Amino acid sequence: MISKNQIKLITGLHQKKQRFANQLFFAEGIKVIQELLQSNFELEYLFTTQNDFEKVEFSKRISITEQELKKISALSTPNTCLAVFKIPAEKKIIDSDLILALDDIRDPGNLGTILRLCDWFGIQQIICSKETVDIYNPKVVQATMGSIARVNVNYVDLKSFITNAKLPVFGTFMNGENIYQSALPQNGIIIMGNEANGISAEIEKTVTSRLTIPRFGKLQKTESLNVATATAIVLSEFKRKS
């Protein structure tokens, strides 16, 4: 049975302020939780409506009802389990190979999908501007499907980081060089911009190579690609040519 204090704690973790005050976040669903349990994330509590997760120590595994799960879940249709984990200290930035930089990504689903893409394409490091959505937002955690455990994410002063990195910097724009015809290196920083406004003017100044994903449609009326979709294409091209 879940206590009133636990309910208050977990509902508070829906908010960024409370996540960082308590240094805790939560994940929902068997697959995501299993992935995190097999990683370096430290489990605080696991709440489940099923007789599962038998390997989790008894003191941390708490049986609850579906109604109790609804009170703490961030999902409109709750799964069967919810786990609370400690937020780990940020790891040292992996300054090698390809680095993905995110300039003010606001949609949790986009960030979660981008983490999965980096996991798929073997990108070890994501650098986020401080305006980018919190990686421990429940919707981000859910969308990563466990990839949050395998990709290093740091929040930094993006302009300062890029300026001091001394690596080639690639940005995606409507008027850049055709990515399919470009010589792409194995090392560098790839910048993806905000969903509505693209790469900010301040960060644009740091770009050394402007790239574009050309439109092949006859009418040429599509304004832009979703940032996660564009990221998939860009990472695929960089990896294909590496």
N, C-alpha and C positions, 0 to 999 in steps of 0.2 A: 504493500500500500504506500502511496506517495503522501508525503506530509505537506501541510500548508506552507511551510517554509521552503520546501523544494519546489512547489508550484510557483511561489512568488519569485524564487531565484530564476527558474527557467523562463517564465514569461518575461522577466526582466532582460534575459539574454537575447530577446528579439531585438533589443536596441543596442547600437554600437557602444554607447556610453557605458551601459551596464556590463557588456562583454569585457571591456577593457578595465573597468573598475574591479571586476571579479576575476579577470584573466581566465575566462571560461567561454566556450562556445558549444553549440550542440549540432548533432547530425541526426538525420532520420532515414530509416530504411535499412533492411538487412545488408544489402550489397555495400552501401557506403560505410556503414558501421563496421562491417567485417574488414574492409580495406583499412580503415583507421586503426582497428585493433591490431592489425598485423604490421603497423608502422611504428614510428617512434612517439606518436601521440599518446599521452597518458590519460587513461580513463578515470573519470571522477564517479559517474553513476551511469547505469544502463537500466532503462525502464522498458519492459516488454509485456505484451498481452499474451505472449505464447510461452511455451515451455522450451525455450531455445537458449543459445549462447551458454551452454553448460560449462564451457571452459573458463568463463568469466567467474572470478571469485564471488562467492555467495554474498559477501558483505556489500558488493557493488552492484549486484544484479537484483532488481526490484520488480516484482510482478505487479502490474496495474490493470485496471479495466479499460475498455475502449473509451468510456466516458471520461476517465481521468486523463487518458492520452490526448483526447480532443482539447482538454483545457490547456495543455502545454505545447501542442503541436503548432508549427507554422504553416502546415499544409491544409488546404480546404478539405481534402479527404485524407486523414491521417493514415500512416502506414501501421505496422504492428509494433514498432519499437523506436525509441529515441535515446540517444546516448550523449552525455555531457563529457567534454574533454577539456583538458587544460590547454590554454594558448601557449605554445612554446616560444622561447626567445627567438628573435629573428636570427637566422644563420648568416654567416659571412657571404657576401656577394660572390658568385661564381663568375669571375671575370675572364671567360674564355669562350671560344666557339661563337655561336650566335646568341645574342641577348635580345629578348623581346621587350620593348618599352611601351607602356600604355599611358597615353596622355588623356586623362580625364574620362575614362570609361565609366559610365554611370549605371548601366543596366546589369543587375546581378546575373541574369541568365547569360549575357554575353561574356562576362568575366569567367563564369564557371565553364562555359564552352571553350573559351580560349585556353584555360588551364588544361582541359582534356586534349586539345589540339597540340599543345606543347608537349604533353606527356606522350602523345602518339608519335610526334615527329622528333622526339629526343631533344627538345629545347629544355635545358636544365634551369635557366634563369629568366624570370620575369621581373622587370623593374617597373613599378607603378608610381605615377605622380600622386601626391598626397590628396588630390581631389578624387582619385579613382575610388570606386566603391570598395568597401571593406571585404577582404577575402573571407572573413569569418561570418559574414552575413548569411543567415540560414539558406537563402535562395542560391547564393553562390556555392556554398558547401554542397547543397543538393545537386546542383548542375554539374559539379566536377566529377560526380560518380566515383569518388575516391582518388582522383588524380591530385587533389590538394596535398596528398601525402608524398607525392613523388616529384613535385616541381617547386623549386626555391622561389619565393616571392618576397620582395622587399619594397617598402615605401620610402621614397627619397625626394629630395629636391631634384626634379627630373632634368632641368636645364644644367644645373651644376654637375650632375653625374655624367651627362652626355659630353659636356665640354671637357671634363677631366679624363674621360675614358680613353681618348686618343685612338678611337676605332672608326672605320668608315660608318657613316650614319645614313640609313635608308628610310625614306618616308614615302607614303602612298598618297598620290594626288591625282586629280583628274587630268592634269596636263604634264605628267611625267613621261619618262622613257618607257616604252612597251616592255613589261617585265619578261615577256616570252622571248624577247630579242636581246636581253641584257646579260652581260657577263656578271655573275653573282658570286661573291667570295664565300669562303667557309667561315670567316670571322666577321663580325660587325654587329651593329645595333639596328634593329628593325623597329620603327615607330609606327604604332597604330593609334589613330586619333579618336576623338569624341564622336559618339553616334550622330549627333546633329550638326556639329561644326567642324569635324575633322581635326587635323593637327593644328594646335594653337599657333598664332603668329610668333610668339616667343620661342616655341620649340622648333618651328619651321626654320628659324635662322641657324639652327645647329645641323640641319640636314645637308649632307654632301652629295647625295644622289637621290633624285626624284624619280619615283617609279609609278606606273599606272597599270591597272588591269584593264585592257581595252574592251570596249563594248562591241559585240559582234552582231547584235540585233539590227535589222534593217532600218527601223525607225529611229534608233539612237535616242530614245526618250527616257530611258531609265536613269534617274538622277544619281543613284549610288547603290553600293552593295552594303548589306548588313556587315558590321565590323567583324563579327565572328566568321562570317562567310569569306570576307576579304582576307582575314588572317589565315584561313585554311589554304587559300590559293597561294598566298605569298610564301608561307612556310613550305608548301609543297614544291614550289619552284626553286627556292633556295636549297632544299634538300636534294632535289632532282639533279641539280647542277654541281653539287659539292663532291 
